[in-house]
Amino acid sequence: MRCQIVAAITVFMFALAIACGSCKRATVPAPPTAVATTIDPWKEAVSKVEQDRGEAVGRNASVEVPGELKHYADRRRFLAVQAADSRAHVDAIPHDFASLLEMIQKRQLVEMKPLEAGSILYGVGQNVGGEPFAHYDRATRLDIPLAATEGDFKNEVQRAVESVNQSKARLAYLEVELRRAPRRDRARRATLLTEVAQARKAVASMTAKSRLFGAFYADPLRRKLLLSEYQQLSDFARDFEGEAYDLNDADARVRLKTRLLSFVRPEARDVLIRIAHDYKEKFNRPLPISSLVRPEQYQHELARSNANAARGSTPPHSTGLAFDVYYRYMSSAEQQYLMSAIARLKDEGRIEALRESRDNIHVYVFAGGQRPDDTLVARVIAAERSSKRPKRAGAVSRR
């Protein structure tokens, strides 16, 4: 009997312990199932731009390109229309980053934020390098490094001379090797011929740069110009609306150049915002903008690798009146809607536009608010034709 009582008590105490343990565990709050994370708005917008549409997109999508976004029968007319407008209404275009900065400080250009009013800057400035800032000489299309002091610039001149000497030594070595190479060894001679040709181009290029550097250094006014441009950039970089950029750091130079390329003229911004707002309302995605203003210096760099980059004397993007919309990830419906909206603006006489083959729609906004007169366009085409016409032998220039 006693054993039965002890057993019953043991069972009761064990059950009580389990029950109390359950009560204690019930009062402890459960750990959170997820940790809150900070979402980067720009990255979130990028994910929407690149989101899989579940169908063919970009150039693979089936679309009907409106006539307004195609080339004219005379392809020269596309650039001529933009050149005629800019020559009539644009006083100056930036030839390098220093002159672009000057326009920004004069408030002739306004900044487009990475995310703004339904648009996203997607690829703007992606081809800029971390090289030091340089003055762009329009006559030779060569860069002259900016310097903080005359001593720094003198060192640049000396380095240019040394580069010429090294290039010449390389060329002389290759020419000796070519003369020594047996004529039966065609493969070796072919390789050397290619290397000699490249070395000669390098010598010519470095010699031209060395002479230009020397000419700028020898001229007190041009030397002063380089020093003042560097100082202007340096002062601005120390406080660009709360952001600082170290001109001695390559990564900082890339970020500063990219931001300088994020500007556009107010007239172009207004049209861009209108298109972006309507696109965002329709598809709940930000409109990707791949290019805004480009100084001539950057434009000519792009022209070496991008067939769509204008090579004329008045590149549309250099005016600050042009922007590119990136359609690579857009479905057929998105592209069709976007092209229709842009075509309407062209029909209204407010813009020039073209659907380019490399995933961009180029839009140029007329500074005067309307399409330039056809007589002005014809003059631009005639001037271009005249400049490319070879002169007759023995012809005397009347200029």
Protein Blocks (a to p, Z undefined) as FASTA:
>chain_A
ZZmmmmmmmmmmmmmmmmmmmmmmmmpccddfbdcddddfklmmmmmmmpcehiaehjlp
ccdddfklpccfblmlmmmmmmmmmmmmmmbdcfbfklmmmmmmnopaccddfbgghiac
ehihklpcfbdcddddfklopacdddfbfklmmmmmmmmmmmmmmmmmmmmmmmmmmmmp
cfklmmlmmmmmmmmmmmmmmmmmmmmmmmmmmmmmmpmklmmmmmmmmmmmmmmmmogg
hiacdfkbmklmmmmmmmmmmgccfklmmmmmmmmmmmmmmnopacddfbdcddfklmmm
mmmmmmklccbfbdfklnopaccddfklpcfklmmmmmmmmmmmmmnopaccdddfkopa
cddddfklpacdfklmmmmmmmmmmmmpccdehiacfZZ
